Amino acid sequence: MKNISYIISTFIFILLLYCCSENNEDTIEFRFPLQIGNTWEYEGKMCYYYYDDTSGSIEYQDTVNSSGGLVLTVAEKTDLDNIKNVYKLISKAEFSEADHINTGYYKNHEDGFYLHEINSFGTEILPNIVRNKRVQLKSLKFSNIDQLNKISELNTSLPLVIKDENDFPKKIIPYPIIVGCQWLVTQSDSIRIEKIIAGKDTLDLGFEKFECYEIKYLYDLDYDGEWDDNLQVSDYYNKNGLIYQKVWIKRAVRVNIDNPEGIGFFDVEQTFKLIDYNIED
């Protein structure tokens, strides 16, 4: 049954790839701004909501809030072993008195904005396999809540990058940008991730209004052929770069050795909002 589901999904995926190359009224022409010295500053907020039961209407017993910031900079133009003229983007995030620094190497190609390599300091992109698992989200297991949160961090303008040397380059944004375009990000024996240009939206961030395209992530967290709503991530892009990101982690389970079935649940809401930027046209 699982094989049949993926045969169908693969067929649909091929059709969507064809649709991505078609011109229509929802096509827009812009490239991610990669001029050296471009900077973006984001305000980050995070809320944890704890509860005991999912059988009825959810009532949160406890809420924990935190805030921080992130600065993204186009640092330099360089060459990698297999490709020339890529741009080095550095992001520095400060959350809960901890710094997380990520370095990614990006390039605008004819068919899209691509990530060719990423290096992280203070961040694990996907959960490690550990014996004493304390948090579970569908089939994914984590050693603690902080590790779960790290899979949805803003990593040089890209959440949920899989650290797999054989899985690069990754298409971040397809060119031209067409509403409805859907493409594969990565897949393994336990997880499948795709992205879709879901539509257009106008974001009023107080200091400026931005006409954006919403790019949603689609997750199959237990590889059963169905998209899961336990993890919801949307990026909002326009000609000025990444404007806004929102993340929802839902129905994560707290477990311990004595209670492998769980001792409670929690949701996580996280946002990164652009508060200032400096880019060259």
C-alpha positions in Angstrom: 0.0 0.0 0.0 2.9 2.3 0.8 4.5 1.6 -2.6 1.3 2.4 -4.4 1.0 5.7 -2.5 4.5 6.8 -3.6 4.0 5.7 -7.2 1.0 8.1 -7.2 2.8 10.8 -5.4 5.8 10.5 -7.8 3.5 10.8 -10.8 2.0 13.9 -9.3 5.4 15.3 -8.5 6.5 14.9 -12.2 3.4 16.8 -13.3 4.2 19.5 -10.8 7.7 19.8 -12.1 6.3 20.3 -15.6 4.0 23.0 -14.2 6.9 24.8 -12.6 8.4 25.4 -16.1 5.2 26.8 -17.5 4.5 30.5 -17.8 1.3 31.9 -16.4 0.0 35.1 -14.8 1.4 34.1 -11.4 4.9 34.1 -12.7 7.3 36.7 -11.2 10.8 37.5 -12.2 13.3 38.2 -9.4 16.5 36.8 -8.0 17.6 36.4 -4.4 19.8 39.5 -3.7 23.3 38.1 -3.3 25.4 41.3 -3.4 28.3 41.2 -1.0 27.5 43.3 2.1 23.7 42.7 2.0 22.3 42.2 5.5 19.0 41.3 7.1 18.1 41.6 10.8 15.2 39.5 12.2 13.3 39.5 15.5 12.7 36.0 16.8 10.0 34.7 19.1 9.4 31.3 20.5 6.6 29.9 22.7 6.2 26.4 24.2 2.8 25.2 25.1 2.4 22.2 27.4 -0.6 20.0 27.9 -1.6 16.5 29.0 -4.3 15.2 26.7 -5.1 15.3 22.9 -8.4 13.4 23.0 -10.6 16.5 23.2 -10.1 20.3 23.0 -6.5 21.1 24.0 -6.0 23.1 27.2 -2.5 24.4 27.8 -1.3 23.9 31.4 1.9 25.9 31.0 3.5 28.3 28.6 7.1 29.2 28.3 8.2 32.2 26.1 11.6 33.3 24.8 12.9 35.8 22.3 16.0 36.6 20.4 17.4 37.8 17.1 19.2 36.8 14.0 21.4 38.6 11.6 22.0 37.3 8.0 24.9 38.6 5.9 26.3 38.0 2.5 29.9 37.8 3.4 31.9 37.1 0.3 32.1 35.5 -3.1 34.2 32.4 -3.4 34.7 29.0 -5.1 33.9 25.5 -3.8 35.6 22.3 -5.0 32.9 21.6 -7.6 31.5 25.0 -8.4 32.7 28.6 -8.8 31.3 32.0 -7.9 29.1 31.0 -4.9 28.2 33.4 -2.2 28.9 32.8 1.5 26.0 33.7 3.8 26.6 33.8 7.5 23.7 33.8 10.0 24.2 34.5 13.7 21.2 33.7 16.0 20.9 34.6 19.6 18.3 32.7 21.6 18.2 32.0 25.3 21.7 33.4 25.8 23.1 31.0 23.3 24.7 31.8 19.9 24.2 29.6 16.8 26.3 30.4 13.7 25.6 28.9 10.4 27.5 29.3 7.1 25.9 28.5 3.8 27.2 28.7 0.2 24.5 29.8 -2.3 24.2 30.7 -6.0 21.5 32.0 -8.3 21.3 29.5 -11.2 19.1 29.9 -14.3 16.4 27.6 -12.8 16.6 28.6 -9.2 18.3 29.8 -6.0 20.4 26.9 -4.7 22.3 26.0 -1.5 25.5 24.1 -2.4 27.0 23.5 1.1 26.2 24.4 4.7 28.3 24.4 7.9 26.9 24.8 11.3 28.4 25.8 14.7 26.3 25.1 17.8 23.5 23.5 15.8 22.5 20.0 14.8 20.2 20.0 11.7 18.5 16.7 12.2 18.1 14.8 15.5 20.9 12.4 16.5 20.1 8.8 17.4 20.3 8.5 21.2 19.5 5.8 23.7 17.6 7.8 26.3 15.0 9.5 24.0 13.0 12.2 25.7 11.0 13.8 22.9 9.2 12.2 20.0 7.5 13.8 16.9 5.8 11.0 14.9 8.7 8.6 14.1 11.5 11.1 14.9 13.1 10.9 18.3 15.2 13.5 20.2 17.3 13.6 23.3 15.6 16.8 24.6 13.3 19.7 23.7 16.2 21.9 22.6 17.3 19.4 20.0 13.8 19.2 18.6 13.6 22.9 18.3 16.9 23.0 16.3 15.3 21.1 13.4 13.2 24.3 12.7 15.9 26.9 13.2 16.4 29.6 10.6 19.6 28.2 9.0 21.0 30.9 6.7 17.5 31.6 5.4 16.6 27.9 5.2 14.9 25.8 7.9 15.3 22.0 8.0 18.3 21.6 5.8 19.3 17.9 5.8 23.0 17.5 6.5 23.7 14.9 3.7 26.7 15.4 1.5 25.0 13.4 -1.3 21.9 15.6 -1.1 23.4 18.9 -2.5 22.8 21.2 -4.2 19.3 22.0 -2.8 16.9 24.2 -4.7 15.6 26.9 -2.3 13.5 28.9 -4.7 12.6 27.9 -8.3 13.0 30.4 -11.1 10.6 31.6 -12.4 8.5 31.7 -9.3 5.1 30.3 -10.1 2.2 29.7 -7.6 1.6 26.0 -7.4 5.1 24.9 -8.2 6.1 21.9 -6.0 9.5 20.2 -5.8 11.4 17.6 -3.7 13.8 18.9 -1.0 15.1 15.6 0.3 14.0 12.1 1.2 15.4 9.1 3.2 14.2 5.9 4.6 12.4 7.8 7.4 11.4 11.2 6.1 10.4 13.0 2.9 10.3 16.8 2.5 8.9 18.8 -0.4 8.2 22.5 -0.9 5.4 24.3 -2.7 4.8 27.9 -3.7 1.5 28.2 -1.9 0.4 31.7 -3.0 0.9 35.4 -2.6 0.4 37.5 0.5 1.0 41.1 1.6 2.9 41.4 5.0 2.7 44.7 6.9 5.7 44.6 9.3 5.1 48.1 10.6 8.1 49.8 8.9 7.2 48.6 5.4 4.7 46.5 3.5 6.0 43.5 1.5 4.4 41.7 -1.4 5.5 38.2 -0.8 5.3 34.6 -2.1 4.6 32.0 0.6 6.7 28.9 0.3 5.4 26.0 2.4 7.3 22.9 3.5 5.5 19.5 3.2 6.6 16.7 5.6 6.1 13.0 5.6 7.7 12.4 9.0 7.0 8.6 9.2 7.3 7.8 5.5 3.8 6.5 5.1 2.9 8.4 2.0 0.8 11.0 3.8 1.7 14.6 4.6 1.8 15.3 8.3 0.6 18.4 10.1 2.9 17.9 13.1 5.5 20.2 11.6 4.4 23.3 9.6 6.9 25.8 8.2 6.3 28.7 5.8 8.9 31.1 4.3 7.8 34.4 2.8 10.1 35.8 0.1 10.2 38.7 -2.3 12.8 40.6 -4.3 14.4 41.8 -1.0 15.0 38.3 0.3 13.5 36.3 3.2 10.9 38.6 4.9 9.2 36.3 7.4 9.2 32.7 8.7 6.7 30.9 10.8 7.0 27.4 12.4 4.5 25.3 14.2 5.6 22.0 15.9 2.5 20.2 17.1 1.7 17.2 19.4 5.3 16.5 20.3 5.5 13.8 23.0 7.6 14.0 26.2 8.9 10.5 27.1 11.4 9.0 29.5 12.8 5.5 30.2 10.0 4.7 32.7 7.2 6.1 30.5 8.1 5.3 26.8 4.5 5.9 25.7 4.7 9.5 26.9 4.1 11.7 30.0 2.6 14.7 28.2 2.5 16.8 25.0 3.7 20.2 23.9 3.5 22.5 20.8 6.1 25.0 19.7 5.4 28.3 17.9 8.3 30.1 16.4 8.6 33.2 14.2 11.3 35.2 12.6 10.2 38.7 11.4 12.4 41.1 9.4 13.0 44.3 11.3 15.7 45.9 9.2 17.7 45.3 6.0 20.3 46.8 3.8 20.6 45.5 0.3 22.0 46.8 -3.0 19.8 46.9 -6.1 
